[in-house]
């Protein structure tokens, strides 16, 4: 109930009229229903669709790249017979304790890597998370070493053993890390605000942030500024915010049940064993 009721309340408010909210406040039982909040944002058309497309691309591509790198990194440092396990583990843990900060990160990503105003600025800086590597490494250690040794005796290469034996046995752990990573990419608004100079390249979360802070973003999202200025003047405030929130969180809520069966198992095994 603690998790579900706030979400239900957000949905109900997004379907309430502004007058009902002014009269009764936030209520599960509004006096009048209205779709004006959704109608208002759906009129944005091209900007909303573009932001959704950017967010979906960043989430899918970023999650895949992050899973590939995280899975391989965690596997090599989980092997006791790997020569560089110690130095790589130290480098990974070092990033959890010390961070260069936002200004050096921004300078590296924009001036050295030239990622400014690029969609890759939303993907590459979040590729590796040390905590996810630790969870997946602990999960790998639950796989019997005898299986890996048997594959080696049968002539399997290290990469072949990883693809054909380790990964299939690690589906719960990988699905768990995949869900964590997917949510991180989907909910990330700060990277878009920091690196995107063009509002047309905003992901949907940054679009939500900009709309909550200023209606100027809507006025500049179309060549017909007067039309959007009139829309902004008559914009629903409370129900509009909740409607946009529903539009943002609904896809990730719909995706969660497909990962749930792996989520609990992967988190408990990866976080407790070892």
N, C-alpha and C positions, 0 to 999 in steps of 0.2 A: 504493500500500500504506500509506503514511503517513497518508492520509486515510481509507481504508476500514477498515483493521484496528481502530482505536479504536472506530468505530461498531459493527463486528461484535462486538467484545468487550463493549460495553455491552449489546447485544441478548442475547448468550449469558449474561451475568451476570443479566440480568433474568429469564431462564428457568431459572436455577439455584436450587436449594434453599439455605436459610440454612446447613444443616449442611455442604453441599458447599463453600460459600464459606469457612466456618470451618476446614474441613479442608485445602483445597487453595489457598485464596486466590483471587484473580482468575485464571481459567483459561479457555482456549478449549475445554477438554474437561472439563466438570464431571462429577462422579461421579453426580449425581442431578439430574434436571430437575424443575421445579416451576412452576406458574402462580400461586402464592399472591401474588406481588407484584402481578400484574395483577388478581387477584380482590379483593384488599384495596382497591385504589383504585377499581375499578368499583363497589364497594359504596357509595362516596360518592354515586353517582347524580346527584342534582339539582345538587350543587355543582360536580362535574366538568363536567357538560353545560353548566351556566350559564357557567362560566369559559371553556369552549371557544367557546360562542356569542359571548361578549364579545370574545374574542381574534379570532375570524373576522370579526366586524363591524368591529372597530377596524382590522384589517389590510386588509380590502377597501375600506372607506370612506376610511380614511386614505391608502392608496396612490393611490386615484383622485383625491382632492383634491390630494394632493401632486404627482401627475403633471401635473394641469391647471395648477396654479400654477407649477411648475418649468418646464414646457414653454413657457408664455407668457413668463415672466420671461427665460428663456435666449434665446428668439427675439428679443425686442426689443433686448437688449444685444448680440446677434450682428450686428445690422444696422448697418453703418457710417454709414448716412444717418439714423439715429435721433437726434434732437436731445438727448435726455436719457440717451444711452448712458453717458456718462462719470460723471455723478452716481449713477446707479443701480448701475453697476459698483463705484464707490467704497463705497457703502453696503453692498453685498454683501460685498466684501472686508473691510470694517471689522469685520463680525461674526465673521470667521475669526480676527482678531487680538485682539479685545477682547470680553469676555463679562461681563455683569453679575453672574454667579454664581447659585448655587442659591437663596439667600435672597430676593434681589429678584425672581427668576423666580417663586418660590412666592407671594410677596406679590401680584405682578401677576395671576397666574392665579387666585388664590383670592379676593383682596379687591377687585380692580378688574374682572376679567373674570368672577368668580363661577363658576369651573369646578371648585371643590372638590367631591369626591365625585360628579363628573359624568363620563360616559363620554367627553365631549368633551375632558376634561383629558388623555386618553390619545391624542388625535388632533391637536388644533390646535397644541400646542407643538412638534411634530415635523414640521410641514407643509413647511417650507422648510429645505433643507440647501445651504449655499453651495458645497460641493464638487461636489454633483450638478449644480448650475446651471452651474458651470465646464465640467464634462465635456460636458454637453448643448450648451452654447454653442459649444464647439470642434467638436462634431459638426455643428451647423448651418452653421458656416463652410465645411464641405466641400461644401455644396450650391451649385451654380453660381448666381451672382447673375443671370445671363441668364434663368434660368427665372422668377425672381420679376419681373424687368422685363417679360418676355413676357406674364406673367399680368396685369400692370398695364396694358399696352397693350391687352390683350383686354377690359379693363373689370372685372377682378376687384378686389374690395375687399381691404384688408390682411388682414382676418379670413378672408375667403374664400380668399385665397392661402395663408394659414397652415393652414387646415383641409384644403384640397383638394390642395395641392402639397407644402408643407413637411412636414406630419405623415406622409403616406404614405412619403416618402423617408427619414424619420427613425425608422422602426420599430425597427431594431437598437439605436440609442441610447436610445430611449424604453423599450424592453424591458429594457435593461441597468439603467437608473435605476429602473425599476419593480421589478426583482428586488432591487436594493439596498434600496429603500424598504420593500418587502414584508418582507424579512428583518429590517430595523430595527424595524418595528412588531411583528412576530411575537415577536422576542426581547426586547422591552422589558418589563422587570419593575419597574424603578425608579419609573416614573411611577405604576404602580398602588400601590406601597408608599407613595409620597409623597402622592398626592392622594386615594386611596380610603379612607374611614373605615369603610365597610361591607364586611365580608369577602365578602358575597354578590356584590359588584361587582368582585371581583378577576379580572383576566385570568389565563389558565392559567399564564403564567410567574411571576406574583406568587404564585399558589397554590402552585407548585412551591417557590418561595423560602420561603414561610411554613411549608410542610410539612417542609422540610429543617431549619428552625430550631426549630420547635415543633409538637407534635402537637395543641396546643390548637385550632388552626384546624379540625381535623377534628371535634373534640368540639363545637364551636359551629356546625357547618354543618348541624345538624339539630335539631329540637325534642327528639328522643330522645337526650339527652346521655349517658345511661348506656350505651346501645348503642354509641355511638361511643367512649366511654371504654374499654369492653371491647375494641373493635377496636384502639384505640391501644395497649393493653397487649400485645396479641398481634401487633402490626404487624411485618412483615418489614422489616428495616432496609436492608441492603445491596441485596438484590434488589428491594426496594420502591423505593429511590431510582432504581435503573436502570430499573425498569419505568415510573416516572413520567417519566423522561427520554425514554424511547422514545415514550411517548404524546405528549410535547410536540414532539419534533423530527421525528416521522415525516411529518406533513402537509407540512412545508416541504421535506423530502427528496423527497417524491412530486411536488411542484410544480416542483422545479428542472429536471428534464429537458425540460419544455415551454418553458423560457426559454433552454436551453443554446445552441441554434443562433444566437440573437441575442446571447447574453452575450459571447462572445469577440470577435465582429466589432464590436459596439458599444463595448466597452471599449478595444480597440486603436485603432479609428478616432477615437473621442472623446478618447482620452488622448494621442495622438501627433501628429495633424495640427495644424498651426498653432503 
